[in-house]
Amino acid sequence: MRKNVRMLGALALIGILVVGLCVVLTPGTALAKGKPQPPPCPCPETIQIGDMVCVLDACGFDCVYVCPLPF
């Protein structure tokens, strides 16, 4: 009976060590990959509206352009 309890305790300790090792190693491999790259922007770098040339400022849900003020 005592031998079974010792064996069960040893197996539980090994299980805890394996789970702890997995927890320690998993974030390291996830962080090593870095942040995922965003998908390429389908917006053109510049657009022309009349005589103005507008430059791409942000690309997300839609394209955001910055245009110079006409003088």
mmCIF file of the C-alpha atoms, coordinates in Angstrom:
data_MODEL
# 
_entry.id   MODEL 
# 
loop_
_atom_site.group_PDB 
_atom_site.id 
_atom_site.type_symbol 
_atom_site.label_atom_id 
_atom_site.label_alt_id 
_atom_site.label_comp_id 
_atom_site.label_asym_id 
_atom_site.label_entity_id 
_atom_site.label_seq_id 
_atom_site.pdbx_PDB_ins_code 
_atom_site.Cartn_x 
_atom_site.Cartn_y 
_atom_site.Cartn_z 
_atom_site.occupancy 
_atom_site.B_iso_or_equiv 
_atom_site.pdbx_formal_charge 
_atom_site.auth_seq_id 
_atom_site.auth_comp_id 
_atom_site.auth_asym_id 
_atom_site.auth_atom_id 
_atom_site.pdbx_PDB_model_num 
ATOM 1  C CA . MET A 1 1  ? 0.000   0.000  0.000   1.00 0.00 ? 1  MET A CA 1 
ATOM 2  C CA . ARG A 1 2  ? 2.765   2.421  0.944   1.00 0.00 ? 2  ARG A CA 1 
ATOM 3  C CA . LYS A 1 3  ? 4.604   1.601  -2.273  1.00 0.00 ? 3  LYS A CA 1 
ATOM 4  C CA . ASN A 1 4  ? 1.519   2.534  -4.326  1.00 0.00 ? 4  ASN A CA 1 
ATOM 5  C CA . VAL A 1 5  ? 1.214   5.898  -2.554  1.00 0.00 ? 5  VAL A CA 1 
ATOM 6  C CA . ARG A 1 6  ? 4.893   6.669  -3.193  1.00 0.00 ? 6  ARG A CA 1 
ATOM 7  C CA . MET A 1 7  ? 4.534   5.707  -6.848  1.00 0.00 ? 7  MET A CA 1 
ATOM 8  C CA . LEU A 1 8  ? 1.442   7.877  -7.196  1.00 0.00 ? 8  LEU A CA 1 
ATOM 9  C CA . GLY A 1 9  ? 3.231   10.812 -5.530  1.00 0.00 ? 9  GLY A CA 1 
ATOM 10 C CA . ALA A 1 10 ? 6.239   10.415 -7.821  1.00 0.00 ? 10 ALA A CA 1 
ATOM 11 C CA . LEU A 1 11 ? 4.015   10.339 -10.913 1.00 0.00 ? 11 LEU A CA 1 
ATOM 12 C CA . ALA A 1 12 ? 2.152   13.435 -9.730  1.00 0.00 ? 12 ALA A CA 1 
ATOM 13 C CA . LEU A 1 13 ? 5.452   15.261 -9.160  1.00 0.00 ? 13 LEU A CA 1 
ATOM 14 C CA . ILE A 1 14 ? 6.688   14.313 -12.627 1.00 0.00 ? 14 ILE A CA 1 
ATOM 15 C CA . GLY A 1 15 ? 3.394   15.501 -14.135 1.00 0.00 ? 15 GLY A CA 1 
ATOM 16 C CA . ILE A 1 16 ? 3.647   18.837 -12.336 1.00 0.00 ? 16 ILE A CA 1 
ATOM 17 C CA . LEU A 1 17 ? 7.233   19.283 -13.522 1.00 0.00 ? 17 LEU A CA 1 
ATOM 18 C CA . VAL A 1 18 ? 6.290   18.516 -17.136 1.00 0.00 ? 18 VAL A CA 1 
ATOM 19 C CA . VAL A 1 19 ? 3.370   20.953 -17.074 1.00 0.00 ? 19 VAL A CA 1 
ATOM 20 C CA . GLY A 1 20 ? 5.564   23.636 -15.472 1.00 0.00 ? 20 GLY A CA 1 
ATOM 21 C CA . LEU A 1 21 ? 8.254   23.119 -18.090 1.00 0.00 ? 21 LEU A CA 1 
ATOM 22 C CA . CYS A 1 22 ? 5.673   23.467 -20.879 1.00 0.00 ? 22 CYS A CA 1 
ATOM 23 C CA . VAL A 1 23 ? 4.348   26.690 -19.362 1.00 0.00 ? 23 VAL A CA 1 
ATOM 24 C CA . VAL A 1 24 ? 7.864   28.129 -19.102 1.00 0.00 ? 24 VAL A CA 1 
ATOM 25 C CA . LEU A 1 25 ? 8.894   27.175 -22.634 1.00 0.00 ? 25 LEU A CA 1 
ATOM 26 C CA . THR A 1 26 ? 5.689   28.036 -24.506 1.00 0.00 ? 26 THR A CA 1 
ATOM 27 C CA . PRO A 1 27 ? 5.788   31.857 -24.085 1.00 0.00 ? 27 PRO A CA 1 
ATOM 28 C CA . GLY A 1 28 ? 9.457   31.894 -25.118 1.00 0.00 ? 28 GLY A CA 1 
ATOM 29 C CA . THR A 1 29 ? 8.750   30.208 -28.425 1.00 0.00 ? 29 THR A CA 1 
ATOM 30 C CA . ALA A 1 30 ? 5.678   32.378 -29.016 1.00 0.00 ? 30 ALA A CA 1 
ATOM 31 C CA . LEU A 1 31 ? 7.644   35.571 -28.382 1.00 0.00 ? 31 LEU A CA 1 
ATOM 32 C CA . ALA A 1 32 ? 10.535  34.403 -30.549 1.00 0.00 ? 32 ALA A CA 1 
ATOM 33 C CA . LYS A 1 33 ? 8.263   34.508 -33.586 1.00 0.00 ? 33 LYS A CA 1 
ATOM 34 C CA . GLY A 1 34 ? 7.490   38.182 -32.974 1.00 0.00 ? 34 GLY A CA 1 
ATOM 35 C CA . LYS A 1 35 ? 4.357   40.069 -33.812 1.00 0.00 ? 35 LYS A CA 1 
ATOM 36 C CA . PRO A 1 36 ? 2.437   38.892 -36.851 1.00 0.00 ? 36 PRO A CA 1 
ATOM 37 C CA . GLN A 1 37 ? 2.904   41.065 -39.885 1.00 0.00 ? 37 GLN A CA 1 
ATOM 38 C CA . PRO A 1 38 ? -0.140  43.048 -41.004 1.00 0.00 ? 38 PRO A CA 1 
ATOM 39 C CA . PRO A 1 39 ? -1.543  42.230 -44.415 1.00 0.00 ? 39 PRO A CA 1 
ATOM 40 C CA . PRO A 1 40 ? -0.196  44.332 -47.278 1.00 0.00 ? 40 PRO A CA 1 
ATOM 41 C CA . CYS A 1 41 ? -1.997  47.613 -47.852 1.00 0.00 ? 41 CYS A CA 1 
ATOM 42 C CA . PRO A 1 42 ? -4.103  47.626 -51.038 1.00 0.00 ? 42 PRO A CA 1 
ATOM 43 C CA . CYS A 1 43 ? -4.083  51.451 -51.177 1.00 0.00 ? 43 CYS A CA 1 
ATOM 44 C CA . PRO A 1 44 ? -1.872  53.345 -53.648 1.00 0.00 ? 44 PRO A CA 1 
ATOM 45 C CA . GLU A 1 45 ? 0.876   55.512 -52.112 1.00 0.00 ? 45 GLU A CA 1 
ATOM 46 C CA . THR A 1 46 ? -0.433  58.692 -53.753 1.00 0.00 ? 46 THR A CA 1 
ATOM 47 C CA . ILE A 1 47 ? -3.641  59.813 -55.387 1.00 0.00 ? 47 ILE A CA 1 
ATOM 48 C CA . GLN A 1 48 ? -4.301  62.890 -57.470 1.00 0.00 ? 48 GLN A CA 1 
ATOM 49 C CA . ILE A 1 49 ? -7.384  65.059 -56.914 1.00 0.00 ? 49 ILE A CA 1 
ATOM 50 C CA . GLY A 1 50 ? -7.422  67.805 -59.502 1.00 0.00 ? 50 GLY A CA 1 
ATOM 51 C CA . ASP A 1 51 ? -4.022  69.515 -59.240 1.00 0.00 ? 51 ASP A CA 1 
ATOM 52 C CA . MET A 1 52 ? -3.304  68.203 -55.694 1.00 0.00 ? 52 MET A CA 1 
ATOM 53 C CA . VAL A 1 53 ? -1.278  65.091 -54.972 1.00 0.00 ? 53 VAL A CA 1 
ATOM 54 C CA . CYS A 1 54 ? -2.387  63.390 -51.737 1.00 0.00 ? 54 CYS A CA 1 
ATOM 55 C CA . VAL A 1 55 ? -0.086  61.031 -49.834 1.00 0.00 ? 55 VAL A CA 1 
ATOM 56 C CA . LEU A 1 56 ? -1.188  57.880 -48.004 1.00 0.00 ? 56 LEU A CA 1 
ATOM 57 C CA . ASP A 1 57 ? -1.185  58.489 -44.236 1.00 0.00 ? 57 ASP A CA 1 
ATOM 58 C CA . ALA A 1 58 ? -2.826  55.349 -42.812 1.00 0.00 ? 58 ALA A CA 1 
ATOM 59 C CA . CYS A 1 59 ? -4.090  52.077 -44.165 1.00 0.00 ? 59 CYS A CA 1 
ATOM 60 C CA . GLY A 1 60 ? -6.550  50.054 -42.129 1.00 0.00 ? 60 GLY A CA 1 
ATOM 61 C CA . PHE A 1 61 ? -10.276 49.578 -42.643 1.00 0.00 ? 61 PHE A CA 1 
ATOM 62 C CA . ASP A 1 62 ? -10.063 52.226 -45.355 1.00 0.00 ? 62 ASP A CA 1 
ATOM 63 C CA . CYS A 1 63 ? -7.340  54.387 -46.945 1.00 0.00 ? 63 CYS A CA 1 
ATOM 64 C CA . VAL A 1 64 ? -6.510  57.709 -45.264 1.00 0.00 ? 64 VAL A CA 1 
ATOM 65 C CA . TYR A 1 65 ? -4.751  60.346 -47.340 1.00 0.00 ? 65 TYR A CA 1 
ATOM 66 C CA . VAL A 1 66 ? -3.229  63.719 -46.432 1.00 0.00 ? 66 VAL A CA 1 
ATOM 67 C CA . CYS A 1 67 ? -3.624  66.458 -48.996 1.00 0.00 ? 67 CYS A CA 1 
ATOM 68 C CA . PRO A 1 68 ? -1.914  69.857 -49.009 1.00 0.00 ? 68 PRO A CA 1 
ATOM 69 C CA . LEU A 1 69 ? -4.129  72.880 -48.560 1.00 0.00 ? 69 LEU A CA 1 
ATOM 70 C CA . PRO A 1 70 ? -4.698  74.737 -51.826 1.00 0.00 ? 70 PRO A CA 1 
ATOM 71 C CA . PHE A 1 71 ? -3.533  78.363 -51.714 1.00 0.00 ? 71 PHE A CA 1 
# 
